[in-house]
Amino acid sequence: MLARGESDKPCICFDCMRRYGFSLDPTRDDVKKWLYDLFDRYAGMGYGYFKLDFLRATLKAKRFYRNVPRATMMREIVGPIAEAVKGRAELLGCNYTYDGGNDLVQMARAGGDIHATWRETKRNVVALASRFWAGNRLWILDPDFAVCRGPETSKDPDLGRLRCLYVAVDPDDPRQEIVPGRSFDDGLDSILAHEAQV
């Protein structure tokens, strides 16, 4: 049921925070049935919202059971899910390629992941601005959200305990504790008070 690489063996299609994963082959009828049944069951339980993430990762596979144009692959992936939940749940497509059309998902991710860095905030602003025209025309845009609280912008005594700024940080990273009032010294450009006001 897995998409394959050039070797004709299942291939790793995505990695995120040291986690690696395979992708299902959405051109197979048994995969489509499995996806339909899975989401039909969850929608039947009353779930009304599903976030489908890493959708574009499937396109990294080189071989599929059926040869379909890459431009239609998103429809192969999301189609059975949309059919299963139609009228009962809404779908958010993250890494949803827009050639999939606007009839399968009600919401589409429009920027990158959240990070409490000024660099990431500036990058996401460009992504969101370039897709702003599609908001409420094709689907609801999901900008994720901006983290504007860091050591320089919060007096929260639990900020260091929660480690909310450690998204996607290597677990072996020897960083020091985050302490309110102390900036990062690792070059990540954490959001400072004057940047949060922009």
Secondary structure, DSSP 8 states (H G I E B T S, - for coil): -B-B-TTSSB-EEEEETTEEEE-B-TTSHHHHHHHHHHHHHHHHTT--EEEE--GGGGGG--B-SS---GGGHHHHHHHHHHHHHTTT-EEEETT--GGG-SSS-SEEE-S----SBHHHHHHHHHHHHHHGGGBTTTBEEE-------STTT---TTHHHHTTT-TT--TT-------TT---SSS--B--HHHHT-
